[in-house]
Amino acid sequence: MGSESNQTDLVRVFVSEASDGLRTLAEALQAESDSVPAPQALHDQYIIAHRIRGAAALYGYEGVSRVSEQLEAILERAI
């Protein structure tokens, strides 16, 4: 029962981390269409994508990790 509890706690931590990051990324996507994001904003979004990628890989969510890896690469090229 202890390992089930640990797994539940790990999933809860991952969901919290990913939700916070995705909320920030979603806010960035709602920026005015004629504005160009500052390099620092893109760098911050790159860091978020990197964190989500790492956390997803750590917790075994390979699909989420691959999508985050693509987003990370796109943002890295844009910086």
N, C-alpha and C positions, 0 to 999 in steps of 0.2 A: 504494500500500500504506500510505502514511502516513496518508491520510484514513480508511482502514478502521481503523487502529490508534487514531486519535483518537476515532472514533465508538465503538469498543469501550470506550475509557477513559471517555468521557462517559456511556455507559450504565452502566458499573460505578459511577461516582460517583453517578448518579441513584438507582440501586437501593440503594446504601448509605444515602444520605440518606433516601429514602422508607422503607426498612426500619426505620431507627432511629425515625423519627417514628411509623410505624404500630405499632411495638412499644409505644411510650409510650401511644398512644391505646388500644390493646387492653388494656393494664394498667388504664387509667382505666375502661374498660367493665366490668371485673371487680370493681369496688368493690362493697361491700355494698349491697344493693338499698334498704335503708331509710335510707341515708346521703345527705346532700345535699352535692355537691362545693362546696368553697370557691370564691369568685370567682377567687382567684389560680390555682387548678387549671384552671378553665374558660378563663381568659385564656391560660395556658400551652398548653392544647390548641388554642385558637384560633390561636396563633402557629405551632404545628406544622402545622395544616391550611393556613395561609397559605404556609408554606415549601414544603410538598409541592405546593400549587397552582402556585406560582411555578416550582419546579424542573421540574414536569411540563410546564408551558407552554414553558419554555426549551428542553427537550429534545424537544418535539414530541409529547408524550403528551396529546393533547387530551381524551380520555375521562377520564383520571386527573385532569387539571386541572379539568374540569367537576364531577366528584364531590367533589373537594377544595373547590371553590368553594361547593358546597352545604353541606358540613360547616362550612366557615368561616362562612357566613351563619347557620347554626343556632346555632353557638357564640357568635357576636357578639350575637345576640338574647338568649341566655341570660346573658350577662355583666351 
